Amino acid sequence: MYLTKEKKAEIFSTHGGEATNTGSAEGQIALFTYRISHLTEHLKKNRKDYNTERSLVLLVGKRRRLLDYLKKTEINRYREIIKVLNIRK
């Protein structure tokens, strides 16, 4: 399994503030980015896996909505998370 409890806690602690703060927008965006990179690598090897492709599109949409929310409410936090995760706008 590519996403263990320890890895999830590490992602939330580095981006969300604490490991238990799973509701922060930055933590969720970081988790979605990790999952998106994993699914992208999977799709490079398995081109015809359409279920994974659909999951990837849904995840990108969720991350985009969270980024739009963060941009609308807290522009400084948005700029910081974009820079840290190296997400292109």
C-alpha distances in whole Angstrom, upper triangle without the diagonal:
4,6,7,10,12,11,12,15,16,16,18,20,21,22,23,25,23,20,21,23,20,23,24,24,23,20,19,20,18,15,16,17,13,12,15,15,11,13,16,15,13,17,18,17,17,21,21,18,20,18,15,19,20,17,17,21,21,18,21,24,22,22,25,27,26,27,30,31,30,33,35,35,34,35,34,31,30,32,30,26,27,28,25,23,25,25,28,30
4,6,10,11,9,10,13,14,13,16,18,18,19,20,23,21,18,20,21,18,21,22,22,21,18,17,17,15,12,13,14,10,9,12,11,8,10,13,12,11,15,16,16,17,20,21,18,20,18,15,17,19,16,15,19,19,16,18,21,20,19,23,25,23,24,28,28,27,30,32,32,31,32,31,28,27,28,26,23,24,25,22,19,21,21,24,27
4,7,8,6,7,10,11,10,13,15,16,16,17,19,18,15,16,17,15,18,19,19,18,14,14,15,13,10,11,12,9,8,12,12,10,12,15,14,14,17,19,19,19,22,23,20,21,19,16,18,19,16,16,19,18,15,18,20,18,18,21,23,21,22,26,26,25,28,30,30,29,29,29,25,25,26,24,21,22,23,20,18,20,20,24,26
4,5,5,6,9,10,11,12,14,16,17,17,19,17,13,15,17,15,18,19,20,19,15,15,17,15,12,14,15,12,12,16,16,13,16,19,18,17,21,23,22,23,25,26,23,25,22,19,22,23,19,19,22,21,18,21,23,21,20,24,25,23,25,28,28,27,30,32,31,30,31,30,27,27,28,26,23,24,25,22,20,23,23,27,29
4,6,5,6,9,10,11,12,14,15,15,16,14,10,11,14,12,16,17,19,18,14,14,17,15,12,15,16,14,14,18,18,16,18,21,21,21,24,26,26,26,29,30,26,27,24,22,24,25,21,21,24,22,19,22,24,21,21,24,25,23,24,28,27,26,29,31,30,29,30,29,26,26,28,25,22,24,25,22,20,24,24,28,30
4,5,5,6,9,10,10,12,14,15,15,13,9,12,14,13,17,18,19,18,14,15,17,15,13,16,17,14,15,18,18,17,19,22,21,22,25,26,26,27,30,31,28,29,27,24,26,27,23,23,26,25,21,23,26,23,22,25,26,24,25,28,28,26,29,32,30,29,30,29,25,26,27,24,21,24,24,21,19,23,24,27,29
4,5,5,6,9,10,11,12,13,15,13,10,13,14,13,16,17,18,16,12,13,15,12,10,13,13,10,11,15,14,13,16,18,18,19,22,23,23,25,27,28,25,27,24,21,23,24,21,20,23,22,18,20,23,20,19,22,24,21,22,26,25,24,27,29,28,27,28,26,23,23,24,22,19,21,21,18,16,19,20,24,26
4,5,5,6,9,10,11,11,13,11,8,10,11,9,13,13,14,13,9,10,12,10,7,11,12,10,11,14,15,14,16,19,19,19,22,24,25,25,27,28,25,26,23,20,22,23,19,18,21,20,16,18,20,18,16,20,21,18,20,23,22,21,24,26,25,24,25,24,21,21,23,20,17,19,20,17,16,19,19,23,25
4,5,5,6,9,10,10,11,8,5,7,9,9,12,13,15,13,10,11,14,11,10,14,15,13,14,17,18,17,20,22,22,23,26,27,28,29,31,32,29,30,27,24,26,26,22,22,24,23,19,21,23,20,19,22,23,20,21,24,23,22,25,27,26,24,25,24,20,21,23,20,18,20,21,18,17,20,21,25,27
4,6,5,6,9,10,10,9,7,10,11,11,14,14,15,13,10,12,14,11,10,14,14,12,14,17,17,16,19,21,21,22,25,26,27,28,30,32,29,30,28,25,26,27,23,22,25,24,20,21,24,21,19,22,23,20,21,24,24,22,24,27,26,24,25,23,19,20,21,18,16,19,19,15,14,18,19,23,25
4,6,5,6,8,10,9,8,11,10,10,12,12,12,10,7,9,10,7,7,10,10,9,11,14,14,14,17,19,19,21,23,24,26,27,28,30,27,28,26,22,24,24,21,19,21,20,17,18,20,17,15,18,20,17,17,21,20,18,21,24,23,21,22,20,17,17,18,16,13,15,16,12,11,15,16,20,21
4,6,5,5,7,6,5,7,7,6,9,8,10,8,5,8,10,8,8,11,12,11,13,16,17,17,19,21,22,23,26,27,29,29,31,32,29,29,27,24,25,25,22,21,23,21,17,19,20,17,15,18,19,15,16,20,19,17,20,22,21,19,20,19,15,16,18,15,13,16,17,14,13,17,17,21,22
4,6,5,5,4,4,8,8,9,12,11,13,10,8,11,13,11,11,15,15,14,17,19,19,20,22,24,25,26,28,30,31,32,34,35,32,33,31,28,29,29,25,24,26,25,21,22,24,21,19,22,22,18,19,22,21,19,22,24,22,20,21,19,16,18,19,16,14,17,17,14,14,18,19,23,24
4,6,6,7,8,11,11,11,14,12,13,10,8,11,12,9,11,14,14,13,16,18,18,19,22,23,23,25,27,28,30,31,33,35,32,32,30,27,28,28,25,23,25,24,21,21,23,20,18,20,21,18,18,21,21,18,20,23,21,19,20,17,14,16,16,13,11,14,14,11,11,15,17,20,22
4,6,8,9,11,10,10,11,9,9,6,5,9,9,7,9,12,12,12,15,16,17,18,21,22,23,25,26,27,29,31,32,33,31,31,29,26,26,26,23,21,23,22,18,18,20,17,14,17,18,14,14,18,17,14,16,19,18,15,16,14,11,12,13,10,8,12,12,9,10,13,14,18,19
4,6,7,9,6,7,8,6,8,6,4,8,9,9,10,13,14,14,16,18,19,20,22,24,25,26,28,30,32,32,33,35,32,32,30,27,27,27,24,22,24,22,19,19,20,17,15,17,17,14,14,17,16,13,17,19,17,15,16,15,11,13,15,12,10,14,15,12,13,16,17,20,21
4,7,9,7,9,11,8,11,9,8,12,13,12,13,16,17,17,19,21,22,23,26,27,28,30,31,33,35,36,37,38,35,35,33,30,31,31,27,26,27,26,22,23,24,21,19,21,21,17,18,21,19,16,19,21,18,16,18,16,13,15,17,14,13,16,17,14,15,19,20,23,24
4,5,5,8,10,10,13,11,9,12,15,13,14,17,18,18,20,22,23,23,26,28,28,30,32,33,35,36,37,38,35,35,33,30,31,31,27,27,28,26,23,24,25,22,20,23,23,19,20,23,21,19,22,24,21,19,21,20,16,18,20,17,16,19,20,17,18,21,22,26,27
4,6,7,10,11,13,12,9,12,14,13,12,16,17,16,17,20,21,21,23,26,26,27,30,31,32,33,35,36,33,33,30,28,29,29,25,25,27,25,22,23,24,21,20,23,23,19,21,24,22,20,23,25,23,22,24,22,18,20,22,19,17,20,21,18,18,22,22,26,27
4,6,9,10,13,13,10,12,15,14,14,17,19,18,19,22,23,23,25,27,28,29,31,33,34,34,36,37,34,34,31,28,30,29,26,26,27,25,22,24,25,21,20,23,22,19,21,24,22,20,24,25,23,22,24,23,19,21,23,21,19,22,23,20,20,24,24,28,28
4,6,6,10,10,8,10,13,13,12,15,17,17,18,21,22,23,24,27,28,29,31,33,34,34,36,36,33,33,30,28,29,28,25,24,26,23,20,22,22,19,17,20,19,16,18,20,18,16,20,21,19,18,20,20,16,18,20,18,16,19,21,18,18,22,22,25,26
4,6,8,9,6,7,11,11,10,12,15,15,15,18,20,20,21,24,25,26,27,30,31,31,32,33,30,29,26,24,26,24,21,21,22,20,17,19,19,15,15,18,17,14,16,19,17,16,19,21,19,18,21,20,16,17,20,18,16,19,21,18,17,21,20,24,24
4,6,9,7,7,10,12,11,13,15,16,17,19,21,22,22,25,27,27,28,31,32,32,33,34,30,30,27,25,26,24,21,21,22,19,16,18,18,14,13,16,15,11,14,16,14,13,17,18,16,16,18,18,15,16,19,18,15,18,20,19,18,21,20,23,23
4,5,5,6,9,10,11,12,14,16,17,18,20,21,23,24,26,27,28,31,33,33,33,34,31,30,28,26,26,25,22,21,22,19,17,17,17,14,13,15,14,10,12,14,12,10,14,15,13,12,15,15,11,12,15,14,12,15,17,16,15,19,18,21,20
4,5,5,6,9,10,10,12,14,15,16,18,20,21,22,24,26,26,28,31,31,31,32,29,28,26,24,24,23,20,19,19,17,14,14,14,11,9,11,10,7,8,11,9,7,11,12,11,11,13,13,9,9,13,12,10,12,15,14,13,16,15,17,17
4,5,5,6,9,10,10,12,14,15,17,19,20,21,23,24,25,27,29,30,30,32,29,29,27,24,24,23,21,19,20,18,15,15,15,13,10,12,12,9,9,12,11,9,12,14,13,11,12,12,8,8,11,9,7,10,12,10,10,13,12,16,16
4,5,5,6,9,10,11,12,14,15,17,18,20,22,23,24,26,28,29,29,31,28,27,25,23,23,23,19,18,19,18,14,15,16,13,11,14,14,11,12,15,14,12,15,17,16,15,16,15,12,12,14,12,9,12,14,12,11,15,14,18,18
4,5,5,6,8,10,11,12,14,15,16,18,20,21,22,24,26,26,27,28,25,24,22,20,20,19,16,15,16,14,11,12,13,10,8,11,11,8,10,13,12,11,15,17,16,15,17,17,13,13,15,14,11,13,16,14,12,15,14,17,17
4,5,5,6,9,10,10,12,14,15,16,18,20,21,22,25,25,25,27,24,23,22,19,19,18,16,14,15,13,10,10,11,9,6,9,10,7,7,11,11,10,13,15,15,14,15,15,12,10,13,12,8,10,12,11,9,12,10,13,14
4,5,5,6,9,10,11,13,14,15,17,19,20,21,24,24,25,27,24,24,22,19,20,20,17,15,16,15,12,12,14,12,9,12,13,11,11,15,15,13,15,18,18,17,17,16,13,12,14,12,8,10,12,9,7,11,10,14,15
4,5,5,6,9,10,11,12,14,16,17,18,20,22,22,24,25,22,22,20,17,18,18,14,13,15,14,10,11,14,11,9,13,14,12,13,16,16,15,18,21,20,19,20,20,16,15,17,16,12,13,15,13,10,14,13,16,18
4,5,5,6,9,10,10,12,14,15,16,18,20,20,21,22,19,19,17,14,15,14,11,10,11,10,7,8,10,8,6,10,12,10,11,14,15,15,17,19,20,19,20,20,17,15,17,16,12,13,16,14,11,13,12,14,16
4,5,5,6,9,10,10,12,14,15,17,19,20,20,22,20,20,18,15,15,16,13,10,12,12,9,8,11,10,8,10,13,12,11,15,16,15,17,20,21,19,19,19,16,14,15,15,11,11,13,11,8,10,9,12,13
4,5,5,6,9,10,11,13,15,16,18,19,20,22,19,20,18,15,16,17,14,11,14,14,11,11,14,13,11,14,16,15,15,19,20,18,20,23,24,22,22,22,19,17,18,17,13,14,15,13,9,12,11,15,17
4,5,5,6,9,10,11,12,14,16,16,17,19,16,16,15,11,12,13,10,8,12,11,8,10,13,12,11,14,16,15,16,19,20,20,22,24,25,24,24,24,21,19,21,20,16,16,18,16,13,15,14,16,18
4,5,5,6,9,10,10,12,15,15,15,17,15,15,14,10,10,12,9,6,9,10,7,7,11,11,9,12,15,14,15,18,19,19,20,23,24,24,23,24,21,19,20,19,16,15,17,16,12,13,11,14,16
4,6,5,6,9,10,11,13,14,15,18,16,16,16,12,12,14,12,9,12,14,11,10,14,14,12,15,18,17,17,20,22,21,22,25,26,25,25,25,22,20,20,20,16,15,16,15,11,12,11,14,16
4,5,5,6,9,10,11,12,14,16,14,15,14,11,12,14,12,10,13,14,12,12,16,16,15,17,20,19,20,23,24,24,25,28,29,28,28,28,25,23,24,23,19,19,20,18,14,16,15,17,20
4,5,5,6,9,10,10,11,13,10,12,11,7,8,10,8,6,10,12,10,11,14,15,14,16,19,19,20,22,24,24,25,28,29,29,28,29,26,24,25,24,21,20,22,20,17,17,16,18,20
4,5,5,6,9,10,10,13,11,12,13,9,9,12,11,8,10,13,11,11,15,16,15,16,19,20,20,22,24,24,25,28,29,29,28,28,26,23,24,24,20,19,20,20,16,16,14,16,18
4,5,5,7,9,10,13,12,14,14,11,11,14,13,11,14,16,15,15,18,19,18,20,23,23,23,25,28,27,28,31,32,32,31,31,28,26,26,26,22,21,22,21,17,17,17,18,21
4,5,5,6,8,11,9,11,12,8,9,13,12,10,14,16,14,15,19,19,19,21,24,24,24,27,29,29,30,33,34,33,33,33,30,28,29,28,25,24,25,24,20,20,19,21,23
4,5,5,5,8,7,9,10,7,7,11,11,9,12,15,14,14,17,19,19,20,23,24,24,26,28,29,30,32,34,34,33,33,31,28,29,29,25,24,25,25,21,21,19,20,22
4,6,6,10,10,12,14,11,11,14,15,12,15,18,17,17,20,22,21,22,25,26,26,28,30,30,31,34,35,35,34,34,32,29,29,29,26,24,25,25,21,20,19,20,23
4,6,9,9,13,14,12,12,16,16,14,17,20,19,19,23,24,23,25,28,29,29,31,33,33,34,37,38,38,37,37,35,32,33,32,29,27,28,27,24,23,23,24,26
4,6,6,9,11,9,10,13,14,13,16,18,18,19,22,23,23,25,27,28,29,31,33,33,34,37,38,38,37,38,36,33,34,33,30,29,30,29,25,25,24,25,27
4,6,8,11,10,9,12,14,13,14,17,18,18,20,23,23,24,26,28,28,30,32,33,33,36,38,38,37,38,35,33,33,33,30,28,30,29,26,25,23,24,26
4,6,9,9,8,11,13,13,15,17,18,19,21,23,24,25,27,29,29,31,33,34,35,37,39,39,38,40,37,34,35,36,32,31,33,32,28,28,26,26,28
4,6,6,6,9,10,11,13,15,16,17,19,20,21,23,25,26,27,29,31,32,33,35,37,37,37,38,35,32,34,34,30,29,31,30,26,27,25,25,27
4,5,5,6,9,10,11,12,14,15,17,18,20,21,23,25,26,27,29,30,31,33,35,36,35,37,34,31,33,33,30,28,31,30,27,27,24,25,26
4,5,5,6,9,10,11,12,14,16,17,19,20,21,23,24,26,27,29,30,32,33,34,34,36,33,30,32,32,29,28,30,30,26,26,24,25,26
4,5,5,6,9,10,10,12,14,15,16,18,20,21,22,24,26,27,28,30,32,32,32,33,30,28,29,29,26,25,27,26,22,23,21,22,23
4,5,5,6,9,10,11,13,14,15,17,19,20,21,23,25,26,27,29,31,31,31,32,29,27,28,28,25,24,26,26,22,22,19,20,21
4,5,5,6,9,10,11,12,14,15,17,19,20,21,23,25,26,27,29,30,30,31,29,26,28,29,25,24,27,26,23,23,20,21,21
4,5,5,6,9,10,11,12,14,15,17,18,20,21,23,24,26,27,28,28,29,27,24,26,26,23,22,25,24,20,21,19,20,21
4,5,5,6,9,10,11,12,14,15,16,18,20,21,22,24,26,26,26,27,25,22,23,24,20,19,22,21,18,18,16,17,18
4,5,5,6,9,10,10,12,14,15,16,18,20,21,22,25,25,25,27,24,21,23,24,21,19,22,22,19,19,16,16,16
4,5,5,6,9,10,11,13,14,15,17,18,20,21,23,24,24,26,23,21,23,24,20,19,23,22,19,20,17,18,18
4,5,5,6,8,10,11,12,14,15,17,18,20,21,22,22,23,21,18,20,21,17,16,20,19,16,17,14,16,16
4,5,5,6,9,10,10,12,14,15,16,18,20,20,20,21,19,16,18,19,15,14,17,17,14,15,11,12,12
4,5,5,6,9,10,10,12,14,15,16,18,19,19,21,19,16,19,20,17,16,19,20,17,17,14,14,13
4,5,5,6,9,10,11,12,14,15,17,18,18,20,18,15,18,19,15,15,19,19,16,17,14,16,15
4,5,5,6,9,10,10,12,14,15,16,16,17,15,12,14,15,12,11,15,15,12,14,11,12,12
4,5,5,6,9,10,10,12,14,15,14,17,15,11,14,15,13,11,15,16,13,14,11,11,10
4,5,5,6,9,10,11,12,14,14,17,15,12,15,17,14,14,17,18,16,17,14,15,13
4,5,5,6,9,10,11,11,12,14,12,10,13,14,11,12,16,16,14,16,13,15,13
4,5,5,6,9,10,10,10,12,10,7,10,11,9,9,12,13,12,13,10,11,10
4,5,5,6,9,10,10,13,12,9,11,14,12,12,15,17,15,16,13,13,11
4,5,5,6,8,9,12,11,9,12,14,13,13,17,18,17,18,16,16,14
4,5,5,5,7,9,7,6,9,11,10,11,14,15,14,16,14,15,13
4,6,6,5,8,8,5,8,11,10,10,13,15,15,16,14,14,11
4,6,7,10,10,9,11,14,14,14,17,19,19,19,17,17,14
4,6,9,9,9,12,14,14,15,17,19,19,20,19,19,17
4,6,6,6,9,10,11,13,15,16,17,18,17,18,16
4,6,5,6,9,10,11,12,14,16,16,15,15,13
4,5,5,6,9,10,11,12,14,15,15,16,15
4,6,5,6,9,10,10,12,14,14,15,14
4,5,5,6,9,10,11,12,11,12,11
4,6,5,6,9,10,10,10,11,10
4,5,5,6,9,10,11,12,13
4,5,5,6,8,8,11,11
4,6,6,6,5,7,8
4,6,5,7,9,10
4,6,8,11,13
4,6,9,11
4,6,9
4,6
4
